[in-house]
């Protein structure tokens, strides 16, 4: 089976073609980093418009790289949420249109589940049960997987995501975009114990994350003039800031392991490219005898391969989607059902 996967949940336009959900025949990733750099973050309207401009070209390039035609595709798939609703709708509509025109099946997949799938795409024999984390610019979520394709949400961020506060502090200091790589580069020469931050205390306990307090604490250091872009203390400050983010993530992992006995841990998402995060999580889990699987940096970021791979598994397990399948922007408060937010619904509510 030949599967085409399209990913447009945020600002990357990615298309991949996989054989049997495993062999990557082609993978094309178009990044909008340079476009959004001047604003220090992703502008949703610009992102969705850029997807419209480039998506057909990216699909054509993927087909050329795989030496295939559209008629050779057996299953069309895409990300349907969560993410930026405008960006999601571009990929969803384009994918459904291709499938409908060729009378081929279509399948939409969850963005967070697809990130976890990246680890399975690159590694064979990952043992269950699994604790899986998705740490990115828009999401910080933790799942428990007792069996394949079973995703039990244990915790998610109640406010900002880990990658989001990296971008925001980087923007505030004016040191570059994306914020994660910029901060990591400077932090390598810093003392991570120089500045004091605290791990957030979550009301009601649980395994949720909260990064807004860490962001506010960092803002205060900067606003008071203690740290500036050209300060000699900047490496120490960013090393300390990066450390507390990782501390919070590891703290929640250790809490989860008190109640969930697992054999493997998956760390995925854009922030999983961070070398210090990869190193520290691996060290902690090795101490416990838990195997750690982290996708390559290319597959930590949004990519079409993770979409196609997950879609193949779901399809082979009997999942089917109809032409009325919608996009969804975010999780519900319960973390189980999805909230669908479409422009048409907003307009109807406004004028009702």
C-alpha positions, 0 to 999 in steps of 0.5 A, a space after each residue: 500500500 502506498 500512502 501519501 501524508 500531508 502535514 499542515 498543523 502549524 507553519 511547516 508544509 510537509 508531504 511524504 509518501 510511504 510504502 506499507 507505512 514504513 518505507 519512506 519513498 519521499 519526504 519534503 518539508 517546506 519551512 516558513 521560519 524565515 517568513 515568521 522570523 520578523 515577528 518572532 513567532 508564527 502568525 496564523 493568518 500568514 501561515 495558512 495563506 503560505 500553505 495555500 501558495 505552496 501545498 500543490 508544489 510540495 505534493 508535486 515534488 514529493 511525487 517526483 522524488 518517489 517517481 510516482 503519479 497521483 493515481 499510484 497512491 492508495 491512501 491519502 492522509 493528513 493531520 486534522 488537529 490539533 493545531 492552527 485551524 486555518 492551516 489545518 483546513 488547508 491541508 484537510 481540504 486539499 487532501 480530501 479533494 485529491 482523494 475524492 477526485 481519484 475515488 481513493 480512501 482518505 484518513 485524518 490523523 491526530 497531530 500529537 499521536 502522529 508525533 509519537 508515531 515518529 519514534 515507531 517509524 524509526 525504531 522497531 520492537 519498542 516494547 509496551 507499555 509506553 510513556 510518551 511525551 510530545 513537547 513542541 511549540 504548541 503542545 506539551 502532553 503526556 500519554 500512556 500506551 498500554 497497546 499499539 494505537 491506544 493513547 491515554 492522555 495523562 497530562 497536558 499544559 494548562 497554559 503555555 507550551 514548553 516551546 512557546 515560552 522558549 520562543 517568547 523569551 527569545 523574542 523578548 531578548 531579541 536573540 533569534 527565531 525559532 527560540 529553542 535552537 537560539 537559546 540552546 546555542 547560547 545556553 551551552 556556555 552558561 551555568 544552569 544553577 546561576 539563576 533561580 527558578 521554581 518548578 510550578 505547583 499544579 493545583 489539584 495535583 495530577 500530571 498537567 504541565 504549566 509553563 506560564 509562571 516560568 515565563 513570567 519569572 524570566 520576564 521579570 529578570 529581563 524587565 528589571 534589567 538584570 539580564 539583557 541581550 548583551 549581558 555577560 550573564 546571558 548564557 547563565 540566564 538562558 542555561 538556568 531558564 532551559 534547565 527549569 523547563 527540563 526539570 518540570 518535564 522530568 518531574 512529571 515523568 517521574 510522577 507518572 512512573 509512580 503509577 504507571 509501570 512502563 518498559 519504554 519512553 518516547 520523547 517527541 515533538 519539536 522541542 525534543 531536538 534539544 540536546 540537553 533535554 534528550 541527554 537528561 531524559 535518557 540519563 534518568 530513564 537509563 537509571 530506571 532501566 527504561 528504554 528511551 526512543 527519540 526520533 531523529 531531529 528531522 522527524 521531531 519537527 512536523 513532517 508528513 512521514 509521521 502522518 502517513 505512517 500512523 494513517 497506514 496503521 489506523 487504516 489497516 486496523 479498520 479506521 475509515 473517514 468520511 468526506 464530512 470529516 472536520 478539523 479541530 483546533 484543540 483538546 476539550 478540557 477533559 482531554 478526551 474529546 475534540 473541540 471543532 472550531 471552524 470559521 463558519 461556526 464562528 460566523 454563525 454564532 456571531 450573527 445568530 
